[in-house]
Amino acid sequence: MAEQLYGASHVKAYEDSDGAIGAQWGDHGAEILILTTIGRKSGEERKNALIYREVDGGYAVVSSNGGAPAHPAWHFNLLADPNVKVQIKADRFAARARVATPEERAKIWPKMVEVWPDYETYTTRTDREIPIVVLERA
């Protein structure tokens, strides 16, 4: 397996190469997108490389935070302002983010675990239900 990218270096490599570097991640071929939110406190753009799956014409990402007790910062940012930017390889577009309904989550969760089995492990590390966020093109 190739060396894994993380954090800001992953985002930079992905953006600079239109996803030629960093669009695939992990042993299960997880696909990566770049999610840009607006910091709810700073008002500045915040970018994260996230595993995604296509679902019903949109894209699903998981607010796992590795199973930490709190959602990741990007999740709180999109709750404050659901208007986000998404990059999937060379395709950059505006999107609207929303938390999946319980019915949607039940349908999407197995698809996410298929490409990133650690999501199941993360559920054992926290008492919170790990949300799935749906990104829909604006």
Buried (B, 14 or more C-beta within 10 A) or exposed (E): EEEEBEEEEBBBBBBEEBBEBBBEBBEEEBBBBBBBBBBBEEEEEBBBBBBBBEBEEBBBBBBBBEBEEEBBBBBBBBBEEBEBBBBBBEEEEEBBBBBBEEEBBEBBBEEBBEBBEBBBEBBEBBEBEBBBBBBBEE
